[in-house]
Amino acid sequence: MIEKLYLAKPRGYCAGVVMAIDAVENFAKDMKKSGEGDLTVYHAIVHNTTVVERLENQHGVSFIEDLSEFESLRQEAEQENRKLSDTVVFSAHGISPKVREEAAKLGLSTIDATCPLVTKVHTEAKKYAREGYHILLIGDSARHQEVIGTKGEEPDVTTVVSVVGNSKYDPNLADPNTVTVPNPDKVVVLTQTTLSVDDVKKTIDILKARFPKMVIPPSDDLCYATKNRQDAVKNIAPHVDLFLVVSSSYSSNGMRLVELAQDLMGNSKRIESVKDIEEGWLGNVRSVGVTSAASTPDDLVQEIVAFFKAQNAGLQIVEEGEWEDIKFRPAKRVPAQVAIL
């Protein structure tokens, strides 16, 4: 019988995710109401399957991985007697200048839902490139949308370096122990925002030992939400027999929570929803920890709470940590003629 259920705080949506989802929902409603047509998003707005499916089913939003798909999407809409808006939303993970230029060439209005903390890393990349530095960008995959967008700012002077402890093999990532740079005296390190705090520190330590003059920006690039959710897992892990992390498999910050909980207490499971919980996991378990990725809707967590309440009379629910109180400004729409300038 499970006696205690520990709920991590913070968990679920961060400010950047709230801003991005609100942008899609609000603009999709307005465009449909005005008759302008259905909205299109470049890449998954956030890395959560449930969020994407809800936007598709409830708001008629389409998702594409390449702007070259836009015209065929428009033709498909016409065949179904639907109208497609000439507007595209850029996802929370950021985009490269190349994508922005492609949107302008297609005459598309744009809504940039990039998380401001990702935008900060883009700004740093441009600044250090102008100053003649080679950029070492720490990431967990060369195919992650955030890494693609950041490297795309200055591709000729950026090398993507694998974070220490990376569970995914990617031949396109350089090894921090062997990576080379044109001039060891002019090198700076930047990071993907959703990595393990501890693993990034280890990676930077390796690089700093090899390149003593390497610049580390005064404000580190890991976002507050990544740190806070990892800290909450660290606080709960010693008290539980099973740790459930509600996250899609392609959420970088979510998978870091799974790995962290596994390292700390040896029994973590990633689930998309309550339907994924297996009875075999619960044998001899008396306490369960629950957290969720920064892109996971909290109603999925509440369904898990209801599940355990129904099966365990007298279940004690313990909420550990503090909620965040951070908000970002709403994303704005940039008309096509302005985007071209």
C-alpha atoms as one frame of an Amber mdcrd trajectory, in Angstrom:
protein
   0.000   0.000   0.000   1.268   3.437  -0.894   1.287   5.773   2.103   2.820
   8.977   0.736   2.744  10.750  -2.598   5.345  13.489  -2.977   4.538  16.153
  -5.576   7.464  18.259  -6.736   7.201  22.030  -6.823   7.830  23.502  -9.273
   6.694  21.086 -11.943   4.978  21.383 -15.292   4.729  24.527 -17.364   7.470
  27.127 -17.075   6.988  30.764 -18.105   8.420  30.177 -21.576   6.038  27.298
 -22.243   3.049  29.285 -20.974   3.979  32.170 -23.277   4.386  29.864 -26.292
   1.172  27.879 -25.802  -0.839  31.019 -25.034   0.451  32.548 -28.266  -0.714
  29.598 -30.347  -4.078  29.254 -28.620  -4.914  32.960 -28.660  -3.814  33.668
 -32.225  -5.472  30.467 -33.477  -8.793  31.516 -31.910  -8.545  35.070 -33.240
  -7.656  33.979 -36.772 -10.420  31.413 -36.904 -12.936  33.961 -35.578 -11.875
  36.601 -38.108 -11.983  34.134 -40.985  -8.276  34.506 -41.669  -7.750  30.767
 -41.445  -6.000  28.067 -39.474  -2.628  28.649 -37.861   0.628  26.835 -38.651
   3.513  26.220 -36.249   7.093  25.531 -37.278   8.165  22.491 -35.230   6.282
  21.262 -32.141   5.497  24.396 -30.132   6.839  22.574 -27.060   8.116  19.029
 -26.720   4.999  17.348 -25.369   2.755  15.028 -27.353  -0.419  15.868 -25.415
   0.028  19.616 -25.952   0.542  19.183 -29.690  -2.465  16.871 -30.042  -4.715
  19.252 -28.114  -3.701  22.188 -30.295  -4.369  20.131 -33.424  -7.726  18.784
 -32.249  -9.110  21.777 -30.358  -7.746  24.682 -32.387  -7.084  23.266 -35.866
  -3.366  24.048 -35.649  -0.955  22.393 -38.106   2.685  21.581 -37.397   5.458
  21.428 -39.983   9.176  20.655 -39.796  10.174  22.600 -42.897   8.674  25.769
 -44.370   8.773  24.077 -47.786   5.758  22.099 -46.530   3.643  25.249 -46.227
   2.350  25.355 -49.791   1.288  21.706 -49.810  -0.409  22.302 -46.462  -2.303
  25.212 -47.998  -3.430  23.090 -50.944  -4.551  20.337 -48.586  -6.606  22.862
 -46.608  -8.279  24.120 -49.798  -9.228  20.578 -50.779 -10.901  20.238 -47.382
 -12.673  23.588 -47.803 -10.541  25.141 -45.103  -8.439  28.273 -45.228  -4.846
  28.456 -44.034  -3.585  31.691 -42.557  -0.420  33.208 -44.032   1.105  33.218
 -40.555   3.626  30.884 -38.973   4.572  30.541 -35.311   8.174  29.805 -34.394
   8.380  27.299 -31.538   9.690  27.932 -28.022  13.035  26.305 -28.914  14.178
  29.078 -31.232  15.102  29.121 -34.918  18.083  29.963 -37.052  18.207  33.170
 -39.139  17.866  30.964 -42.208  14.348  29.910 -41.202  13.356  33.517 -40.556
  14.632  34.462 -44.018  12.686  31.604 -45.612   9.488  32.793 -43.937  10.064
  36.300 -45.290  10.617  34.980 -48.828   7.328  33.111 -48.606   5.551  36.303
 -47.552   4.506  34.874 -44.197   3.674  36.901 -41.143   5.472  35.520 -38.101
   4.841  35.023 -34.391   8.061  34.364 -32.531   7.291  32.210 -29.476  10.967
  31.561 -28.724  11.624  31.422 -24.981  13.433  34.642 -23.971  16.076  32.560
 -22.196  16.867  30.811 -25.480  16.951  34.173 -27.227  19.565  35.251 -24.666
  21.857  32.422 -25.777  21.357  33.441 -29.431  22.329  36.999 -28.515  25.469
  35.765 -26.768  26.433  33.667 -29.791  26.211  36.697 -32.105  28.096  38.921
 -29.663  31.036  36.563 -29.175  31.245  35.729 -32.875  31.548  39.443 -33.663
  34.387  39.655 -31.159  36.307  36.866 -32.910  35.603  33.978 -30.534  35.046
  30.346 -31.436  31.899  29.054 -29.748  31.700  25.697 -27.979  27.988  24.969
 -27.619  27.250  22.238 -25.068  24.228  20.142 -26.049  22.729  16.669 -25.897
  21.934  16.287 -29.603  22.912  18.058 -32.793  19.335  17.422 -33.922  17.663
  19.168 -31.010  15.754  22.199 -32.275  17.332  24.540 -29.741  20.845  23.463
 -30.712  20.035  23.812 -34.425  18.702  27.329 -33.878  21.591  28.521 -31.712
  24.286  27.080 -33.965  22.451  28.573 -36.927  23.250  32.073 -35.675  26.981
  31.575 -36.296  27.480  28.146 -37.909  31.015  28.806 -39.183  32.425  29.478
 -35.711  30.315  27.103 -33.604  31.156  23.555 -32.559  28.512  21.541 -30.713
  30.048  19.619 -27.818  28.415  16.653 -26.094  27.464  17.199 -22.479  29.192
  14.807 -20.059  26.954  11.881 -19.172  24.991  12.141 -22.405  22.871   9.010
 -22.785  22.437   9.532 -26.544  25.233   8.764 -28.977  25.445  11.428 -31.655
  28.407  11.336 -34.070  27.791  15.013 -34.830  28.732  16.050 -31.298  32.357
  16.735 -30.398  33.898  15.110 -27.329  34.827  17.728 -24.687  38.012  15.761
 -24.012  39.251  15.970 -27.599  37.496  18.905 -29.290  39.831  21.366 -30.985
  39.456  25.095 -31.667  41.313  27.422 -34.083  42.680  29.633 -31.291  42.632
  28.413 -27.656  42.946  32.030 -26.510  39.670  33.033 -28.176  37.030  30.501
 -27.159  33.725  30.858 -25.311  31.327  28.228 -23.967  27.531  28.417 -24.286
  24.964  25.774 -23.407  21.604  24.383 -24.403  19.194  25.613 -21.729  17.623
  22.280 -20.748  20.585  20.151 -19.664  21.559  18.620 -16.342  23.050  21.261
 -14.051  25.618  18.806 -12.685  26.598  17.427 -16.092  27.064  20.906 -17.561
  29.360  21.850 -14.682  31.464  18.724 -15.301  31.625  19.499 -19.023  32.687
  23.099 -18.446  35.334  21.960 -15.963  36.829  19.655 -18.627  36.815  22.395
 -21.253  38.247  24.990 -18.866  41.120  22.673 -17.970  41.926  22.252 -21.666
  41.351  25.913 -22.589  42.319  28.014 -19.544  41.419  31.285 -21.270  37.958
  30.061 -22.239  35.285  32.656 -21.521  32.280  31.601 -19.464  29.493  34.208
 -19.738  28.681  35.820 -16.366  25.096  34.579 -16.475  25.014  30.844 -17.152
  22.713  29.620 -19.895  20.759  26.901 -18.084  17.269  28.264 -17.496  15.779
  28.783 -14.047  13.025  26.212 -14.734  15.568  23.497 -15.558  17.477  24.154
 -12.332  14.408  24.428 -10.138  12.837  21.195 -11.371  16.110  19.326 -10.903
  16.491  20.734  -7.382  12.965  19.585  -6.526  13.814  16.042  -7.662  16.966
  16.092  -5.529  14.925  17.071  -2.472  12.290  14.380  -2.921  14.418  11.447
  -4.130  15.710  10.350  -0.675  12.122   9.923   0.565  10.567   7.768  -2.168
  10.699   4.205  -3.474   9.486   5.095  -6.972   9.817   8.317  -8.942   7.402
   9.038 -11.802   8.347  11.715 -14.335   5.517  12.843 -16.609   7.207  13.747
 -19.865   7.341  13.002 -23.555  10.436  11.097 -24.630  11.666  13.979 -26.801
  11.596  16.546 -23.997  15.221  17.267 -23.139  14.490  18.773 -19.727  12.064
  15.939 -18.952  14.558  13.210 -19.789  17.146  14.918 -17.589  14.668  14.603
 -14.695  14.246  10.885 -15.408  18.014  10.365 -15.448  18.568  12.451 -12.325
  15.945  10.574 -10.320  17.385   7.257 -11.511  20.884   8.281 -10.435  19.668
   9.438  -7.031  17.292   6.656  -5.986  17.520   3.919  -8.624  13.865   3.543
  -9.600  12.501   6.226 -11.924   9.974   5.775 -14.712   8.989   8.097 -17.536
   5.289   8.166 -18.339   3.174  10.204 -20.752   0.068   9.891 -18.578  -1.559
   7.848 -15.827  -2.367   5.153 -18.413   1.320   4.209 -18.550   1.586   3.240
 -14.872   2.166  -0.500 -14.540   0.956  -2.456 -11.516   4.255  -4.322 -11.429
   6.042  -1.091 -10.556   4.078  -0.676  -7.333   4.996  -3.865  -5.489   6.678
  -3.088  -2.138   6.408   0.651  -2.882   5.231   2.758   0.038   6.123   6.227
  -1.203   6.041   7.716  -4.704   7.523  10.934  -6.066   5.936  12.717  -9.022
   7.308  15.512 -11.161   6.816  16.645 -14.734   8.726  18.282 -17.544   8.454
  22.016 -18.155   6.152  21.316 -21.128   3.764  18.880 -19.384   0.180  20.014
 -18.605  -0.510  19.753 -14.876  -3.883  18.056 -15.408  -1.875  14.955 -16.368
  -0.252  15.064 -12.920  -3.631  15.557 -11.231  -4.927  12.418 -12.960  -2.038
  10.522 -11.365  -2.927  11.960  -7.963  -6.534  10.819  -8.433  -5.316   7.350
  -9.458  -3.297   6.850  -6.288  -6.007   8.357  -4.085  -8.541   5.885  -5.443
  -6.294   2.920  -4.716  -4.878   3.964  -1.354  -7.190   5.060   1.439  -5.579
   7.581   3.745  -2.921   8.520   1.177  -0.827  11.428   2.441   0.057  13.981
  -0.231   3.184  16.026   0.371   4.044  18.980  -1.869   7.740  19.814  -1.723
   9.247  23.109  -2.882   7.914  26.440  -4.109   6.039  27.541  -7.208   7.711
  29.950  -9.597   6.345  33.451 -10.081   7.805  34.420 -13.443   5.942  35.650
 -16.499   7.143  36.582 -19.977   5.605  39.134 -22.289   3.112  37.788 -24.843
   4.485  36.998 -28.293   3.640  39.520 -30.998   2.732  39.086 -34.619   5.053
  40.639 -37.199   3.361  41.369 -40.545   4.955  39.873 -43.653   6.030  43.186
 -45.146   7.897  44.059 -41.938   9.495  40.617 -41.762  10.963  41.094 -45.247
  12.795  44.282 -44.297
